């Protein structure tokens, strides 16, 4: 099976001072076309390595470039091969690390569909920072649980209220002043 290597366009840009309308528009795009992605791999050192990022994949080059212009990140394009069912180039916007956290903090109040994945992403990043370079079964288990929860939601798992209650301590995130920010935005908008 041929792997299509993406072609990267542009470098990471700094997050711009976006208007509430721009942030809300992107939150809607991310809810519909975006993904919270995770990956586990073995590095040179013992133990597993973890990474997580945000991604939006679309056929619209213009829209993906607009996202990069306003929220930073990188763009790659995958061109279809003869055996692919899709016939147009796919444009991928990705942002990693602390830049991804900043993007999610901006769009979090406007998310609907991906709000739970975003909360898990915040927790995952926090756990990885606190346990970086530290080994131990309980640390690995916690990271693996968070990755499994994100992947489960990405693949359409339906969560019941009872299940959410059982894991509530695992998904709490520190969204510095999120409630105050939403209140401030609504006062400025009226």
Protein Blocks (a to p, Z undefined) as FASTA:
>chain_A
ZZdddddedjddddddddfklmmmmmmmmmmmgccdddddddfbgcjddddddddddfbl
klmmmmmmmngpadddddddfklmbfbdcdddddehjllmmmmmmmmmmpmklmmmmmmm
mmmmmmmmmmgoiacfklmmmmmmmmmmmmmmmnopacdfklmmmmmmmmpccdehklmm
mmmmmmmmZZ
